Amino acid sequence: MFDELYGQREDPWAYRSSRYEQRKQQILLASLPREQYAAVLELGCSIGVQSAELARRSTSLLAVDASATALAQARRAVAGMVHVSLRQATVPRQFPQLEPGSVQLVVLSEIGYFLAADELEQVLAASAAALEAGGELVLCHWLHPIEGWPLDGEDVHRMAGELGWERIVEHREADFLLEILRKPAGAHG
């Protein structure tokens, strides 16, 4: 389905040209508590616009997307960045096999509402397991109605809030909600 969407339009969400998308990304990046991260996992990297920016802030970046067509563009966006790995995967079924506690940052931006509630729970649990204690989970989602999908942005953030983690960043606008949650010290998944 997503390959078909990217086949019809190279940049279906206008990541490269939309002022909304550019500004949202700037706010997300400026909100990250650390300047540098050792290992970052980006779920739903799309065409790699945000991946290229996250790569500049990380020693290692694994960016995944369900669409091979989107990943072909993402490869161009991160060309020459040897510390970046791109992988085609549909989460939660193909969530990357990572060592528990091996990641400092997981970015879940604009994809939570494409999942059913039980799938989102699995993605959140797998993200929690991958994150080190003190690691950060970034959630950023559109707040307007989403037609044809089981969840909306508020649902996604509410479900992530059920992790019970400290909310260290909350930025809400009419269009989107950005939150960064910190995994508690001593937490194991």
N, C-alpha and C positions, 0 to 999 in steps of 0.2 A: 504494500500500500504506500509506504513512504518513498520507495524507489519510483513509483509511478508519479507521485507528487513532485519529486525532484526532477523527474524526466520532463514534466510539463513546464516547470519554471526552475531555473538554476538556483535561485535564492528565494524560495517560496515565502519566507517570513521577512524578507528584505533586511537581513542582518547587515549587509554592506551599505545600504542606502537610507534606511529608516532612522530618522533622528531619535525616535522612541527607543529603538534597539541599541543604537550607539550610546545614548545617555544611560540607559538601564545597565549596559555592560560597564560603563565608567563608574557608576554608583556601586555595582557589585564588586569590582576590583578595588575601589577605594575603601570599601567596607571590610576587606579581608584584614584580620587582626595582625597577621605576620607579613613582613615584606617578602620573605622567602620560605618555601616549603620544600622538604626533601622529596616527598612522594605525593602526587596528586592524582585522583581519579575523577574524570569528568564523564558523567553519564549523559548521553544524548548530545554529542558534540556537534552534530549537524555538519555544516560546511567548514568548520574549524576557525571561524572568526574569533570566538572567545578562547579557543584552544591555543591559538598563537599567543594571546596575551597571558594566559595561565602558564604557558611554557616559559615565558620570561621571568616568572616568579617561582619556578620550581627546578629542582635537580632532575626529577623524573616525572613525566606525565603520561598516564594511560588514558586515552580518550576513546570512548566507544559510541557507536551509533548502529541502529538497525539497518540503515540504508547504505548499500554499497555505492550508490550514486553520490550521496552526500560525502561519503568518506573519500571518494576520488578527488573532490574539491578540497576537502580537509587536508589531504596529502600535499596539495599545492600550497595551502596556507601555512603549513609547518615545514615546508621544504628546507633542508639544511639544519634542522633542529634535531640532532641525533639522539637527544634524550627524550624524545617524544615517540610513543608507540600508539598507533591507531589500530582498532580492532572492530570488526563487524560482529555485533552481538545484540540479541534481543533480551532485555532484562524483563523479568527476573530469571527466566529460564537459563540464559547464558551469562549470568553475572560472572565477571572475571574471577578466576580462582586466585585469591591473594592470601598471603600469609596473614593470619589474624594480627591486628595491631600494626600493620606495616605501612599504613597511609596516614598522612597528617591532615589531608583535606579531601573531602568528597563534595563535588558540585553536582547538584540535582536541579537544573534550571530548565523550566518550561517543558518538562516531560512527565511530571507526576500525574497530570490529568489524562494522559493517554493510557494509563494503567487502570485495571479494576482495583477495588479496595484491597483484596487479598494479595494481588500482585505488588501493590505499593507497600503493603506490610512486609512482604518478602524482600523488596529492594531496601527498605529502611533497615531491616534486620541484617541483611548482608553488608550494607554500608556501615552499620554500627560495629559489626565484627571486624571489618577491614580497618577501621579507624583505631589509632592508638588512643590510649587514655589522654585526654586533653586535646584530642584532634577535633576538627571542626567540620560540620555538615552545613553546606550552603544550600538554601532553598530559595528559588525565585520564580514566581508564577504570575501570570496574567490574572486579573481579578474579574474580568467581565464574563458573562455567560459563555460556556463552552458547549456547543451543540454537538450531539452525537457521541459524546464520551461520558464514561461513568462518573467522573469526578470533576470538580472545578478547583480553581486555585485555593480557595478557602478550605475545601475538604483536604487537600494535600497538606497544607500547613497545619491544620488541626490534627491530622493523623500523625504527622512528624512530632508535634508537640506532646503527643502521648508517650514519647520516649522518656519524658520527664527530665530532659537535659536543660542546662542553663541556656537561656536565650541571651547571647552576648551582643547581637545586632538585630534591630527591627527597624525596617524602613518601609513605610506604607504610603502609597500614593493612590490616586483614583484608579490607575491602570494596573499596578502591580504591587506585590508584597515580596520583600526580600527579608529573609531571616537567616541568621547564622547561629547554630546550636553547637555547644561545646560538650563533648563526651566527658563525663565525670572522671576524675582520677580514680583509679582502682576499678573502673567498670570493665567488664570482659565481654562485650558484645551487645 
